Each structure stands twice: as structure tokens, then as C-alpha cells.
Amino acid sequence: MVSESEPTAVALKYKMDATKATDRKDAKALCSNCNFYTGKPGDANGPCSVFGGKLVAAKGWCASWAKKA
């Protein structure tokens, strides 16, 4: 599981709770609907390619968020 204190997470402003991400502009932007997230729908956590496949919170957010195609 990615920790908010890891250097990459800090650099990308990752928050396990997207509502605490001050740079998030789209209220619907979550890790679970990001192009880099490969977890299953409904899972609490899932792998993220931005973090080398480490688990991130489905309800999280980071500055690399890109809408799932």
C-alpha cells in the first residue's frame, strides 16, 4: 500500500482520501476512475501503474489523475 509520506506520493500530492486533496479540481476524480488504476470495481484498494503497481486507495487521488478511457 502506498503511504502518503513516500517521496513519490508527496511529489504527486497523493491522498488516500480524495476529499483531503487540496489540488483536486474535479470532485468526481478518484483513483478508482483513473486511467492508471487497475483495481476491480468495488475494491477498496487497487494497483496503480504510476506507483509501480503498488496499491492505492480507490477513494484516493493524486496529481497524475487522468480520466479512464
N, C-alpha and C positions, 0 to 999 in steps of 0.2 A: 504494500500500500504506500502510495506517495505521501510524504509528510509535507505540510505547508512550509516547513523550515528548511527543506532541501534546497540547495542552490538553484537548481533548475526551476523548482516550484516558485521560489522567491522571485527569480528573474521574470517568470511568466505570470506572476501575481495570482497563482493558483489558490483557490479557496475551496475547501471541502463542502462548504455551504455557499452556494452562488449568491444568496441574498446578502452576504457579507463582502462580496467583491465590489469595491467602490468604482472600479473602472468598467464594469459591465453596463453596457448601454441598452441592450435588449433584454427585457425581463423574461423572455422565453428561452434565452441562451443558457443551456445546461450541458454538462459533459455528455449526458445521455443522448442529446440530439446533435452532437458534434461529429464532423466527418472523421476525426482521428480516434473516436471511441468505438471499440469493437465488442463491448459487452452486450449481453442479451437484453431485450426489452423487459423491464420489470426488475432486473437485478439491481441491488443496492450499490454494487461496485463493478467495474469492468476494466479491461486493459485499454491503455491509451498509447498510440504509437509515438506521440510527442515525448512521452516519458519512458521510451524504450520498452513498452509493453507492460510496465508496472500498472497496478490497479489504481484507479482514481474513483472518487465518489460520483455516482450517476447524477447526483444533485449538485455537483461541483461546477466550477468554471475556471478558465484561465485565459490569458490574453491571446492564445493561439486558436481560440474557438473559431470554427468555420462550420457553417450550416451543412448538415448532412445532405448529400445529393440525393 
